[in-house]
Amino acid sequence: MKTKVVIGVCGSVAAIEIPRLIRRLRRKGIEVECVMSEAARKIIHPNVLEWASGNRVITEITGKVEHVRLCGVDGEANLLLICPATSNTISKIAHGIDDTAVTTFASTAMGSGMKIILTPAMHFSMYRNPFIAESIERLKKNGILIIEPRIEENKAKLPDIDEILKKVLEELKV
Ligand SMILES: Cc1cc2nc3c(=O)[nH]c(=O)nc-3n(C[C@H](O)[C@H](O)[C@H](O)COP(=O)(O)O)c2cc1C
């Protein structure tokens, strides 16, 4: 069976980088499915991620229990990449809150022991918020791999796509 990555896309302006990341993963023979928060859909249209991934984008959990199919025990996916991860979603995951499609995937993946990588992206002032820093530490302690952002122009920016790709491939061991 093909290696599969689920990308959880949150409402950061960095979401516009995700189609390029998806294409790079697919060129490595990795299948990609995307799940988007409502805020993400205000920044980038699901059609773009559907075009890039070749798969229908999950924008809500339906009777098909998409989160269990992909991230449950023995789910289809090998890894959940939350990218970009907003301060909102980081705080929610760190506290077990699950009220968006992305946090439902995270909650399920945490419980099933799936590999999770998270890439924070936000203004530096948000990143420096002690509650966000604490939440990131909680996530690390619970086995989530954090790809540190680039601090530039007062922003905690998504790292280069190459760096994200490298970490994902390392974790997948492909
Ligand atoms: C244009 C735009 C850019 C945004 N960029 C970010 C960002 O980079 N990081 C962040 O944490 N929030 C950002 N926000 C705010 C989030 O979208 C907002 O906190 C939202 O509630 C996040 O929801 P989600 O975590 O479910 O995606 C941005 C909002 C807008 C409108």
The ligand as an SDF file (V2000), in Angstrom:
LIG
                    3D

 31 33  0  0  0  0  0  0  0  0999 V2000
   -5.2790   36.6200    6.5520 C   0  0  0  0  0  0  0  0  0  0  0  0
   -5.1740   35.9480    7.8900 C   0  0  0  0  0  0  0  0  0  0  0  0
   -3.9640   35.4290    8.2670 C   0  0  0  0  0  0  0  0  0  0  0  0
   -3.8180   34.7920    9.4910 C   0  0  0  0  0  0  0  0  0  0  0  0
   -2.6160   34.2600    9.8030 N   0  0  0  0  0  0  0  0  0  0  0  0
   -2.4760   33.6050   10.9880 C   0  0  0  0  0  0  0  0  0  0  0  0
   -1.2360   32.9690   11.2970 C   0  0  0  0  0  0  0  0  0  0  0  0
   -0.2660   32.9810   10.5190 O   0  0  0  0  0  0  0  0  0  0  0  0
   -1.1600   32.3230   12.4810 N   0  0  0  0  0  0  0  0  0  0  0  0
   -2.1770   32.2550   13.3790 C   0  0  0  0  0  0  0  0  0  0  0  0
   -2.0140   31.6480   14.4480 O   0  0  0  0  0  0  0  0  0  0  0  0
   -3.3760   32.8490   13.1020 N   0  0  0  0  0  0  0  0  0  0  0  0
   -3.5540   33.4990   11.9270 C   0  0  0  0  0  0  0  0  0  0  0  0
   -4.7620   34.0840   11.6320 N   0  0  0  0  0  0  0  0  0  0  0  0
   -5.8600   33.9930   12.6100 C   0  0  0  0  0  0  0  0  0  0  0  0
   -6.5570   32.6270   12.5620 C   0  0  0  0  0  0  0  0  0  0  0  0
   -7.1110   32.4230   11.2750 O   0  0  0  0  0  0  0  0  0  0  0  0
   -7.6580   32.5480   13.6480 C   0  0  0  0  0  0  0  0  0  0  0  0
   -7.0580   32.5520   14.9390 O   0  0  0  0  0  0  0  0  0  0  0  0
   -8.5280   31.3190   13.4880 C   0  0  0  0  0  0  0  0  0  0  0  0
   -9.4480   31.2750   14.5710 O   0  0  0  0  0  0  0  0  0  0  0  0
   -7.7320   30.0340   13.4550 C   0  0  0  0  0  0  0  0  0  0  0  0
   -8.6000   28.9330   13.3450 O   0  0  0  0  0  0  0  0  0  0  0  0
   -8.0360   27.4560   13.0960 P   0  0  0  0  0  0  0  0  0  0  0  0
   -6.9680   27.2340   14.1240 O   0  0  0  0  0  0  0  0  0  0  0  0
   -9.2240   26.5810   13.3430 O   0  0  0  0  0  0  0  0  0  0  0  0
   -7.5610   27.3710   11.6960 O   0  0  0  0  0  0  0  0  0  0  0  0
   -4.9330   34.7020   10.3930 C   0  0  0  0  0  0  0  0  0  0  0  0
   -6.1530   35.2330    9.9920 C   0  0  0  0  0  0  0  0  0  0  0  0
   -6.2710   35.8470    8.7640 C   0  0  0  0  0  0  0  0  0  0  0  0
   -7.6100   36.3960    8.3570 C   0  0  0  0  0  0  0  0  0  0  0  0
  1  2  1  0
  2  3  1  0
  2 30  2  0
  3  4  2  0
  4  5  1  0
  4 28  1  0
  5  6  2  0
  6  7  1  0
  6 13  1  0
  7  8  2  0
  7  9  1  0
  9 10  1  0
 10 11  2  0
 10 12  1  0
 12 13  2  0
 13 14  1  0
 14 15  1  0
 14 28  1  0
 15 16  1  0
 16 17  1  0
 16 18  1  0
 18 19  1  0
 18 20  1  0
 20 21  1  0
 20 22  1  0
 22 23  1  0
 23 24  1  0
 24 25  2  0
 24 26  1  0
 24 27  1  0
 28 29  2  0
 29 30  1  0
 30 31  1  0
M  END
$$$$
